Amino acid sequence: MKYDLHIHTTCSDGKYSKLELLKYFNDNDFRYIAFADHNYIELKSDEEINNEYLIQYNEKQLVDMINAIEFDVLENRYLHILGYDIKEKEKIHKLMEYSKQANTEITKKIIDNIKSVYGIEVSINDLINNSVDGNISKRDITKWMIKKGYAKDYIEAGLLYTSKESPCYEKKYSPTIDEVINIIYECGGYSVMAHPFSLKLDENETKKYIYKLVEKGLMGIEINNLDNTTPNQIEFLKKIATDLSLLQTSGSDFHNETTTAKIGLDNCDSDEFIRILRR
């Protein structure tokens, strides 16, 4: 079966819009798709999105869309939790709006630090005017710094102005792992640990970490992430999922062609998970 349960769009840090990606998936006979943008959940109904698709492409949209989100959990730099089949999307949307507003205030503190340390006046108005909704983040600072010639790329901009290595650093706000797992459950969804090996732990440490999350209520793990999983790691994660009776999902984690060579999967690894969602 052709599917992809981990795709990013322009709603977070992906290259393509939902409609553009849906066009690709329709043209290539995919059956299921989950747009899992970072800290963002789509409030539009499937019917609204399908109507937009019909207007833009003059053809019916046939891929089954699964509501999803990818939470960045800063208790661990690389910990991401996927939420699938969210029923009460408004509740999560409100939490994400609060997060964005909190990080806007943190971003303003970083701007003050940059002026104090480097004597550079970052234009808050520039950042806000180029934002989608008036909220700004560290990434907006790095983009501005590159554009104005204060850094050659995102790596240098981060090191100088926003990352932990920078003298201007301020910790970003994010919900805790307990809050994330609980709100997914409260909203009728399924919590899944994304790309477990991105934590950069060995197999034994990875297993212990997954056990720890299961004790907190985690329901599944992403056994195959095309960006981050080797064949041996896939088999290792499948065994853990089987031993702990966890749900098993797979996805490309596609952002753009530069970071992800392939989009979509064609296997049976997520058949049981999709069957549960559509039961």
Secondary structure by P-SEA (a helix, b strand, c coil): cbbbcbbbcccccccccaaaaaaaaaaacccbbbbccccccccccaaaaaaaaaaaccccccbbbbbbbbbbccccccbbbbbccccaaaaaaaaaaaaaaaaaaaaaaaaaaaaaaccccccaaaaaaacccccccaaaaaaaaaaacccccaaaaaaccccccccbbbbbbbbcaaaaaaaaaaabbbbbbcccccccccaaaaaaaaaaaaaaccccccccccccccaaaaaaaaaaaaaabbbbbbcccccccccccccccccccaaaaaaaaac
